[in-house]
Amino acid sequence: MEKLKIFIRGKAFLFIALVIGCISLLFIGQEKQYGLFAWLAPLFLLQFSRRAKTAQFILLFTFLVMVGIITQRTHNLFNDPFFAFINGLAFALVNSLIYFIDRILYTKEGKFLQTFIFPSVYVVIEVLTTSVLGSSGVLAQSQFSFTPLAQLSSLTGLHGITFIICWLAAIVFWLSENDFNPVKIKSSMITFGTVFILIIGYGFVQMNTQPEAQQKVNVATVSGPFDLLRLAEREKETLLQLGKMPDMKIPSSFFSNEDDINTQLKNTRKAAEVGAKIIVWNEAALFINQQQLPNLLAEVKEISRSFNVYILMAFFEENNSKAPKPINNKSVLIHKNGTTAWEYKKAHPTPAELPLVNAGDSQLPYLNTEYGKLSNVICYDYDFPTLIKEANKNKVDIMLVPSYDWQGFAPMHAKMAQFASLQNGHSLIRANGSDGINMVVNQQGKLVAKQFTSENSERILYADLPVGSSPTIYAKIGNILVLLCFGFLLFSVYVKIQFYRKRTKTVYSIGTRKTTN
């Protein structure tokens, strides 16, 4: 034990901790995520950030930039080196800020209460970033496979899982600062162990006490022929011009041709003939101009009336309003009686879309049906917990989410969507584009059906979806954990100020005595 204490306080361990922590981040930020490394990364990086000298702390930022460039490449739609660097820089800034604030607030050899500083900082910064950038990169996303722990999201949201992971890291550091005192090891492990067992117990109860659905509905996703990624690669310069000159007319070659429209209509009709009662298109299944739109709507309405089916269309639309940008990323729900139930515009266009696509008003649409209450967002919208929590509050049963992912990012984004379904207690129908994953998920986040669109020529997914929702505690109590973390940080700031005042008075007192003598 004595050798371990000496080793931990040595320079070699400092840099070993930095390297292990950063390598661990590589295993939780890419296409495949390994949950164990989410526990190791903060544990080792905290050892470095709190022990390193100020000049050495710059190393943490430098390493995090490199990690960010590597891990965030899955978010880099066009493999742009500049965009990769910006992603890496943003990743490093956010993560460095967490460890920097913790470093300022932490007092060496403090009481056990100080173990709450690091998880509180992490949660508060994470909430701020998700409100702007969505939930991609949230530490808890890596824990979906740890099913009992994942259930905690229905109580505290994703940030409760992040808190537990970071709390363990802070406890281990506190023990190392106290030379692994056996009494403190025992008391702290009993405290953490009790909380962790209660969380896992809650998870098992959630997993095994949900009532079986009394009704199922046949649903389908229909992936369209329009290839958004290929258009973006082929017409990059024209798209950049459109972003700078929104009054410029969209080239006719951008719009879906008659064959593509007929293919999408044929597949939609086929899904209805098979017996699907809810059909969802993927995001940007077609690119439609204003001349094509009336006929397309009329055709889909005819299918809805003929087969008593709800159809959620999703397409890029040439803008015809006073909105400043040339494109609307839109979905339209056609009622089974052939009328328009709602129109919805994507509320959070991705960074790549922002120059071209008008943002919607963030108001979720709702429709009560014989299969429960339906609602709808588009792709990236589903990454924003504040927006999706509204669906939970309004007791939505089935969320319809047209999406468009690309290779590399698709598996991670699909898992994030499952997590959001579990967190909010509603079922999910998620249709995807040419390189994505179509999937149907029940209200517990369990996969009902899944299809890789690139591996299926027809690109229609059928599933029997259990009807019903499981309103979660998280919907009722909201972000209480986040408020508690924020309150604790304010308390920590006050304690730190008092600590410095006391130390300053002591130094001044000693200096005065020396001068007098």
C-alpha positions as CSV (number, residue, x, y, z in Angstrom):
1,M,0.0,0.0,0.0
2,E,2.9,2.4,0.8
3,K,4.4,1.8,-2.6
4,L,1.0,2.5,-4.2
5,K,0.7,5.8,-2.3
6,I,4.2,6.9,-3.5
7,F,3.5,5.9,-7.1
8,I,0.2,7.8,-7.3
9,R,1.9,10.9,-6.1
10,G,4.7,10.6,-8.6
11,K,5.1,12.3,-12.0
12,A,5.0,9.0,-13.9
13,F,1.5,8.2,-12.7
14,L,0.3,11.7,-13.6
15,F,1.0,11.1,-17.3
16,I,-0.1,7.5,-17.2
17,A,-3.4,8.7,-15.9
18,L,-3.7,11.3,-18.7
19,V,-3.0,8.7,-21.4
20,I,-5.3,6.1,-20.0
21,G,-8.1,8.6,-19.5
22,C,-7.8,9.9,-23.1
23,I,-7.6,6.4,-24.6
24,S,-10.7,5.5,-22.6
25,L,-12.5,8.4,-24.2
26,L,-11.7,6.9,-27.6
27,F,-13.8,3.8,-26.8
28,I,-16.9,5.7,-25.9
29,G,-17.1,8.4,-28.5
30,Q,-17.1,6.4,-31.7
31,E,-19.4,4.0,-33.7
32,K,-19.0,1.2,-31.1
33,Q,-19.2,2.2,-27.5
34,Y,-17.8,0.2,-24.6
35,G,-19.5,1.2,-21.4
36,L,-16.7,0.2,-19.0
37,F,-14.4,2.9,-20.5
38,A,-17.0,5.6,-19.6
39,W,-16.2,4.7,-15.9
40,L,-12.4,4.7,-16.5
41,A,-12.1,8.0,-18.4
42,P,-13.2,10.4,-15.6
43,L,-11.5,8.3,-13.0
44,F,-8.1,8.8,-14.5
45,L,-8.5,12.2,-16.0
46,L,-9.6,13.5,-12.6
47,Q,-6.4,12.1,-11.1
48,F,-4.4,14.2,-13.7
49,S,-6.4,17.4,-13.6
50,R,-6.4,17.8,-9.8
51,R,-2.7,16.8,-9.3
52,A,-1.2,18.6,-12.4
53,K,0.5,21.9,-12.2
54,T,-1.2,24.8,-14.1
55,A,1.3,24.6,-17.0
56,Q,0.8,20.8,-17.2
57,F,-3.0,21.3,-17.4
58,I,-2.5,22.6,-20.9
59,L,-1.5,19.0,-21.8
60,L,-5.0,17.9,-20.9
61,F,-6.5,20.4,-23.4
62,T,-4.1,19.3,-26.1
63,F,-4.8,15.6,-25.7
64,L,-8.6,16.3,-25.6
65,V,-8.4,18.2,-29.0
66,M,-6.8,15.1,-30.5
67,V,-9.4,12.8,-28.9
68,G,-12.1,15.1,-30.1
69,I,-10.9,15.1,-33.7
70,I,-10.8,11.3,-33.7
71,T,-14.1,10.6,-31.9
72,Q,-16.1,13.4,-33.5
73,R,-15.3,12.3,-37.0
74,T,-18.5,10.3,-37.0
75,H,-20.4,13.6,-36.8
76,N,-18.4,14.9,-39.8
77,L,-20.8,14.4,-42.6
78,F,-18.4,15.4,-45.5
79,N,-15.1,14.4,-43.9
80,D,-14.0,18.1,-44.0
81,P,-10.6,18.5,-42.2
82,F,-11.5,22.0,-41.0
83,F,-14.8,20.8,-39.6
84,A,-13.0,17.9,-37.9
85,F,-10.6,20.4,-36.2
86,I,-13.5,22.6,-35.1
87,N,-15.3,19.6,-33.7
88,G,-12.2,18.5,-31.8
89,L,-11.7,22.0,-30.5
90,A,-15.3,22.2,-29.2
91,F,-15.0,18.8,-27.6
92,A,-11.8,19.9,-25.8
93,L,-13.2,23.2,-24.7
94,V,-16.2,21.6,-23.1
95,N,-14.4,18.8,-21.4
96,S,-11.5,21.0,-20.3
97,L,-13.9,23.4,-18.8
98,I,-15.4,20.7,-16.6
99,Y,-12.1,19.7,-15.2
100,F,-10.9,23.3,-14.8
101,I,-14.0,24.4,-12.8
102,D,-13.7,21.3,-10.6
103,R,-10.0,22.1,-10.1
104,I,-10.9,25.6,-8.9
105,L,-13.6,24.5,-6.5
106,Y,-11.9,21.4,-5.0
107,T,-10.0,21.8,-1.8
108,K,-7.2,19.3,-0.9
109,E,-7.9,17.0,2.0
110,G,-11.4,18.1,2.3
111,K,-14.4,16.2,3.7
112,F,-16.4,13.5,1.9
113,L,-18.9,16.1,0.9
114,Q,-16.4,17.3,-1.7
115,T,-16.8,14.2,-3.7
116,F,-20.0,15.8,-5.0
117,I,-18.2,18.7,-6.6
118,F,-16.9,16.9,-9.7
119,P,-20.2,15.1,-10.6
120,S,-22.1,18.3,-10.0
121,V,-19.8,20.3,-12.4
122,Y,-20.0,17.6,-15.0
123,V,-23.8,17.4,-14.9
124,V,-24.3,21.2,-15.1
125,I,-21.9,21.7,-18.0
126,E,-23.5,18.6,-19.7
127,V,-27.0,20.1,-19.4
128,L,-25.8,23.5,-20.8
129,T,-24.2,21.8,-23.8
130,T,-27.1,19.5,-24.6
131,S,-29.5,22.4,-24.6
132,V,-27.5,23.9,-27.5
133,L,-26.0,20.8,-29.2
134,G,-28.2,17.9,-28.3
135,S,-27.5,14.8,-26.3
136,S,-24.8,13.4,-28.5
137,G,-21.6,13.0,-26.4
138,V,-23.5,12.7,-23.1
139,L,-21.5,10.3,-20.9
140,A,-24.6,8.3,-20.0
141,Q,-25.2,7.3,-23.7
142,S,-22.5,4.6,-23.4
143,Q,-24.5,2.8,-20.7
144,F,-27.5,1.7,-22.7
145,S,-26.4,-1.9,-22.7
146,F,-26.2,-1.8,-18.9
147,T,-30.0,-2.2,-18.8
148,P,-30.7,-1.9,-15.1
149,L,-28.6,1.3,-14.8
150,A,-30.1,2.7,-18.0
151,Q,-33.5,2.6,-16.3
152,L,-32.3,5.4,-14.1
153,S,-32.9,7.8,-17.0
154,S,-36.7,7.3,-16.5
155,L,-36.2,8.8,-13.0
156,T,-33.5,11.4,-13.3
157,G,-32.9,11.8,-17.1
158,L,-29.6,10.9,-18.6
159,H,-27.7,13.1,-16.2
160,G,-28.4,10.9,-13.2
161,I,-26.3,8.2,-14.9
162,T,-23.5,10.7,-15.6
163,F,-23.6,11.8,-12.0
164,I,-23.1,8.2,-10.7
165,I,-20.2,7.6,-13.0
166,C,-18.5,10.8,-12.0
167,W,-19.2,10.4,-8.3
168,L,-17.3,7.1,-8.3
169,A,-14.3,8.8,-9.9
170,A,-14.4,11.6,-7.3
171,I,-14.7,9.1,-4.4
172,V,-11.6,7.2,-5.7
173,F,-9.7,10.4,-5.9
174,W,-10.8,11.4,-2.4
175,L,-9.6,8.1,-1.0
176,S,-6.2,8.4,-2.8
177,E,-5.8,11.9,-1.2
178,N,-6.5,10.3,2.2
179,D,-3.8,7.6,1.6
180,F,-6.5,4.9,1.2
181,N,-7.4,5.1,4.9
182,P,-9.2,1.8,5.6
183,V,-11.9,3.4,7.7
184,K,-12.6,5.9,4.9
185,I,-12.6,3.2,2.2
186,K,-15.2,1.2,4.2
187,S,-17.5,4.2,4.9
188,S,-17.3,5.6,1.3
189,M,-17.8,2.3,-0.3
190,I,-20.8,1.5,1.9
191,T,-22.3,4.9,0.9
192,F,-21.7,4.5,-2.8
193,G,-22.6,0.8,-2.7
194,T,-25.9,1.4,-1.0
195,V,-26.9,4.1,-3.6
196,F,-25.7,1.9,-6.5
197,I,-27.6,-1.1,-5.3
198,L,-30.8,1.0,-4.8
199,I,-30.4,2.3,-8.4
200,I,-29.9,-1.2,-9.9
201,G,-32.8,-2.5,-7.8
202,Y,-35.0,0.3,-9.2
203,G,-33.8,-0.7,-12.7
204,F,-34.8,-4.4,-12.2
205,V,-38.2,-3.3,-10.8
206,Q,-38.8,-1.1,-13.9
207,M,-37.8,-3.9,-16.2
208,N,-40.1,-6.5,-14.6
209,T,-43.2,-4.6,-13.5
210,Q,-44.3,-2.9,-16.8
211,P,-47.7,-4.2,-17.8
212,E,-48.0,-6.1,-21.0
213,A,-49.7,-4.2,-23.8
214,Q,-53.2,-5.3,-24.5
215,Q,-53.1,-4.2,-28.1
216,K,-50.6,-4.1,-31.0
217,V,-50.6,-2.1,-34.2
218,N,-49.0,-3.1,-37.4
219,V,-46.6,-0.3,-38.5
220,A,-44.1,0.2,-41.3
221,T,-41.2,2.5,-42.3
222,V,-40.7,3.3,-45.9
223,S,-37.3,4.7,-46.9
224,G,-37.3,7.0,-49.9
225,P,-35.1,6.9,-53.0
226,F,-33.8,10.5,-52.6
227,D,-30.1,10.3,-51.6
228,L,-29.4,13.5,-49.6
229,L,-25.7,12.6,-49.0
230,R,-25.0,12.0,-52.7
231,L,-26.6,15.3,-53.7
232,A,-24.5,17.1,-51.0
233,E,-21.3,15.6,-52.4
234,R,-22.2,16.2,-56.0
235,E,-23.6,19.7,-55.7
236,K,-21.5,21.1,-52.8
237,E,-20.6,24.3,-54.5
238,T,-24.1,25.0,-55.6
239,L,-25.4,24.4,-52.1
240,L,-22.8,26.8,-50.7
241,Q,-24.1,29.4,-53.1
242,L,-27.7,28.8,-52.1
243,G,-26.7,29.3,-48.4
244,K,-25.2,32.7,-49.3
245,M,-27.9,33.8,-51.8
246,P,-31.2,32.4,-50.5
247,D,-33.1,34.2,-53.3
248,M,-31.3,32.0,-55.9
249,K,-33.5,29.5,-57.6
250,I,-33.0,25.9,-56.6
251,P,-31.7,24.0,-59.7
252,S,-34.4,21.6,-61.1
253,S,-31.9,18.8,-61.0
254,F,-32.1,18.8,-57.2
255,F,-35.8,17.8,-57.1
256,S,-37.0,14.2,-57.1
257,N,-37.9,13.0,-60.6
258,E,-41.2,11.3,-61.5
259,D,-39.7,7.8,-61.2
260,D,-38.5,8.4,-57.6
261,I,-41.9,9.9,-56.6
262,N,-43.7,6.9,-58.1
263,T,-41.3,4.5,-56.3
264,Q,-42.0,6.1,-53.0
265,L,-45.8,6.0,-53.6
266,K,-45.7,2.4,-54.8
267,N,-43.8,1.3,-51.6
268,T,-46.2,3.3,-49.4
269,R,-49.2,1.6,-51.1
270,K,-47.5,-1.8,-50.7
271,A,-47.0,-1.3,-47.0
272,A,-50.7,-0.3,-46.6
273,E,-51.8,-3.3,-48.6
274,V,-49.8,-5.6,-46.3
275,G,-51.8,-4.2,-43.4
276,A,-49.7,-1.4,-41.8
277,K,-51.9,1.1,-40.0
278,I,-49.1,3.7,-39.3
279,I,-46.5,4.3,-42.0
280,V,-43.5,6.6,-41.6
281,W,-41.2,8.0,-44.3
282,N,-37.6,8.8,-43.6
283,E,-36.4,12.4,-43.4
284,A,-36.0,13.9,-46.8
285,A,-37.5,10.8,-48.5
286,L,-38.1,13.1,-51.5
287,F,-37.1,16.7,-52.6
288,I,-40.2,18.4,-53.8
289,N,-40.9,21.7,-55.5
290,Q,-44.2,23.6,-55.3
291,Q,-45.5,22.3,-58.6
292,Q,-45.0,18.6,-57.5
293,L,-46.5,19.0,-54.0
294,P,-50.3,19.1,-54.7
295,N,-50.2,15.9,-56.7
296,L,-48.0,14.1,-54.2
297,L,-50.3,15.1,-51.3
298,A,-53.4,14.0,-53.3
299,E,-51.8,10.6,-54.0
300,V,-50.9,9.9,-50.4
301,K,-54.4,11.0,-49.2
302,E,-55.9,8.6,-51.6
303,I,-53.8,5.7,-50.1
304,S,-54.8,6.8,-46.6
305,R,-58.5,6.8,-47.4
306,S,-58.4,3.5,-49.3
307,F,-56.6,1.6,-46.5
308,N,-57.5,3.5,-43.4
309,V,-53.9,4.2,-42.6
310,Y,-52.0,7.1,-41.0
311,I,-49.1,8.2,-43.2
312,L,-46.3,10.5,-42.0
313,M,-44.7,11.9,-45.1
314,A,-41.3,13.6,-44.7
315,F,-39.5,15.5,-47.5
316,F,-37.4,18.5,-48.4
317,E,-39.7,21.2,-49.8
318,E,-38.9,24.2,-51.9
319,N,-39.8,27.2,-49.7
320,N,-42.7,29.3,-50.9
321,S,-43.1,31.6,-47.8
322,K,-41.4,34.7,-46.5
323,A,-39.0,32.6,-44.5
324,P,-35.4,33.6,-45.3
325,K,-33.9,30.3,-46.4
326,P,-34.7,28.2,-49.6
327,I,-35.6,24.9,-48.1
328,N,-38.1,23.5,-45.5
329,N,-37.3,20.2,-43.8
330,K,-40.9,19.1,-43.3
331,S,-43.2,16.3,-42.3
332,V,-46.9,16.0,-42.9
333,L,-49.3,13.5,-41.2
334,I,-52.1,12.4,-43.4
335,H,-55.1,11.1,-41.3
336,K,-56.7,7.8,-42.2
337,N,-59.7,9.8,-43.5
338,G,-57.5,11.5,-46.1
339,T,-57.2,14.9,-44.5
340,T,-54.0,16.7,-43.3
341,A,-53.7,16.2,-39.5
342,W,-50.5,18.3,-39.1
343,E,-47.5,19.9,-40.8
344,Y,-44.3,20.1,-38.9
345,K,-40.9,21.7,-39.7
346,K,-37.7,20.5,-38.2
347,A,-37.0,22.6,-35.1
348,H,-33.2,22.0,-34.9
349,P,-31.5,21.9,-38.3
350,T,-28.1,20.3,-38.1
351,P,-25.0,22.6,-38.5
352,A,-24.7,21.4,-42.1
353,E,-28.4,22.4,-42.8
354,L,-28.4,25.8,-41.0
355,P,-27.4,27.9,-44.0
356,L,-30.2,26.3,-46.2
357,V,-33.1,25.1,-44.0
358,N,-35.7,27.2,-42.1
359,A,-36.1,26.1,-38.5
360,G,-39.6,25.3,-37.1
361,D,-41.2,26.7,-34.0
362,S,-40.4,23.8,-31.6
363,Q,-44.1,23.1,-31.0
364,L,-44.8,19.4,-31.0
365,P,-47.9,18.3,-32.9
366,Y,-50.3,15.8,-31.4
367,L,-53.2,13.6,-32.6
368,N,-55.3,11.2,-30.6
369,T,-56.0,8.0,-32.5
370,E,-57.3,4.5,-31.8
371,Y,-53.7,3.5,-31.4
372,G,-52.9,6.1,-28.8
373,K,-51.6,9.7,-29.0
374,L,-49.2,10.3,-31.9
375,S,-46.5,13.0,-32.1
376,N,-43.6,13.8,-34.4
377,V,-40.1,15.4,-34.6
378,I,-37.5,15.1,-37.2
379,C,-34.1,13.4,-36.7
380,Y,-31.8,15.8,-34.8
381,D,-34.8,17.2,-32.9
382,Y,-35.0,13.9,-31.0
383,D,-31.5,14.6,-29.5
384,F,-32.9,17.5,-27.4
385,P,-34.2,16.3,-24.1
386,T,-36.1,19.5,-23.3
387,L,-38.1,19.3,-26.5
388,I,-38.9,15.6,-26.2
389,K,-39.8,15.9,-22.5
390,E,-42.9,17.8,-23.7
391,A,-44.1,14.5,-25.4
392,N,-43.8,12.8,-22.0
393,K,-45.8,15.5,-20.3
394,N,-48.5,15.2,-22.9
395,K,-48.6,11.4,-22.5
396,V,-47.6,10.6,-26.1
397,D,-47.9,6.9,-26.9
398,I,-46.0,6.7,-30.2
399,M,-43.3,9.1,-31.4
400,L,-42.8,9.3,-35.2
401,V,-39.2,10.2,-36.1
402,P,-38.2,10.5,-39.7
403,S,-34.4,10.5,-39.7
404,Y,-31.4,10.6,-42.0
405,D,-28.1,9.2,-40.7
406,W,-24.9,8.3,-42.4
407,Q,-22.5,5.4,-42.1
408,G,-20.4,5.5,-38.9
409,F,-22.9,7.7,-37.1
410,A,-26.0,5.6,-37.7
411,P,-25.5,2.9,-35.0
412,M,-24.7,5.5,-32.3
413,H,-27.6,7.7,-33.2
414,A,-30.0,4.7,-33.2
415,K,-28.9,3.8,-29.7
416,M,-29.4,7.4,-28.6
417,A,-33.0,7.2,-29.9
418,Q,-33.6,4.1,-28.0
419,F,-32.4,5.8,-24.8
420,A,-34.7,8.7,-25.4
421,S,-37.6,6.4,-25.9
422,L,-36.9,4.7,-22.5
423,Q,-36.3,8.0,-20.8
424,N,-39.7,9.4,-21.9
425,G,-41.8,6.2,-21.8
426,H,-43.2,6.2,-25.3
427,S,-42.9,3.9,-28.3
428,L,-40.8,4.9,-31.3
429,I,-41.1,4.5,-35.1
430,R,-37.8,5.7,-36.6
431,A,-37.4,5.6,-40.4
432,N,-34.0,6.3,-42.0
433,G,-32.3,7.1,-45.2
434,S,-29.9,5.3,-47.5
435,D,-27.2,4.5,-45.0
436,G,-29.2,4.4,-41.8
437,I,-31.1,2.1,-39.5
438,N,-34.9,1.7,-39.6
439,M,-36.2,0.6,-36.2
440,V,-39.3,0.2,-34.1
441,V,-38.9,0.4,-30.3
442,N,-41.4,-0.1,-27.5
443,Q,-42.0,2.3,-24.5
444,Q,-39.3,0.6,-22.5
445,G,-36.6,1.2,-25.1
446,K,-36.6,-2.4,-26.3
447,L,-36.1,-3.1,-29.9
448,V,-39.1,-4.6,-31.7
449,A,-37.7,-4.6,-35.2
450,K,-34.6,-3.2,-37.0
451,Q,-33.3,-3.0,-40.5
452,F,-30.1,-1.6,-42.1
453,T,-31.4,0.3,-45.1
454,S,-28.3,-0.3,-47.2
455,E,-28.8,-4.1,-46.9
456,N,-32.4,-4.1,-48.0
457,S,-33.3,-3.3,-51.6
458,E,-37.0,-2.7,-50.9
459,R,-36.3,-0.7,-47.7
460,I,-39.6,-1.3,-46.0
461,L,-39.6,-2.4,-42.4
462,Y,-42.8,-4.0,-40.9
463,A,-43.4,-4.5,-37.2
464,D,-46.2,-5.2,-34.6
465,L,-45.8,-2.4,-32.1
466,P,-47.3,-2.7,-28.6
467,V,-49.7,0.1,-28.0
468,G,-49.4,2.3,-24.9
469,S,-47.0,4.4,-23.0
470,S,-45.3,4.4,-19.6
471,P,-45.3,8.0,-18.3
472,T,-42.0,8.3,-16.4
473,I,-41.2,10.0,-13.1
474,Y,-38.7,12.1,-14.9
475,A,-41.6,13.8,-16.8
476,K,-43.2,14.7,-13.5
477,I,-40.2,15.9,-11.5
478,G,-38.1,17.3,-14.4
479,N,-34.5,18.2,-13.8
480,I,-34.5,18.2,-10.0
481,L,-31.1,16.5,-10.0
482,V,-29.7,19.3,-12.2
483,L,-31.1,22.0,-9.9
484,L,-29.6,20.2,-6.9
485,C,-26.2,20.0,-8.6
486,F,-26.4,23.7,-9.5
487,G,-27.3,24.6,-5.9
488,F,-24.4,22.5,-4.6
489,L,-22.0,24.3,-6.9
490,L,-23.2,27.7,-5.6
491,F,-22.6,26.3,-2.1
492,S,-19.1,25.1,-3.1
493,V,-18.2,28.5,-4.5
494,Y,-19.3,30.1,-1.2
495,V,-17.1,27.5,0.8
496,K,-14.2,28.2,-1.5
497,I,-14.4,32.0,-1.0
498,Q,-14.6,31.5,2.8
499,F,-11.6,29.2,2.6
500,Y,-9.5,31.8,0.8
501,R,-10.6,34.5,3.1
502,K,-9.6,32.5,6.1
503,R,-6.2,31.6,4.6
504,T,-5.6,35.2,3.6
505,K,-6.3,36.3,7.2
506,T,-4.0,33.6,8.6
507,V,-1.1,34.7,6.2
508,Y,-1.7,38.3,7.1
509,S,-1.7,37.6,10.8
510,I,1.6,35.6,10.5
511,G,3.2,38.4,8.5
512,T,2.1,41.0,11.0
513,R,3.6,39.1,13.9
514,K,6.9,38.7,12.0
515,T,7.0,42.4,11.2
516,T,6.3,43.3,14.9
517,N,9.1,41.0,16.1
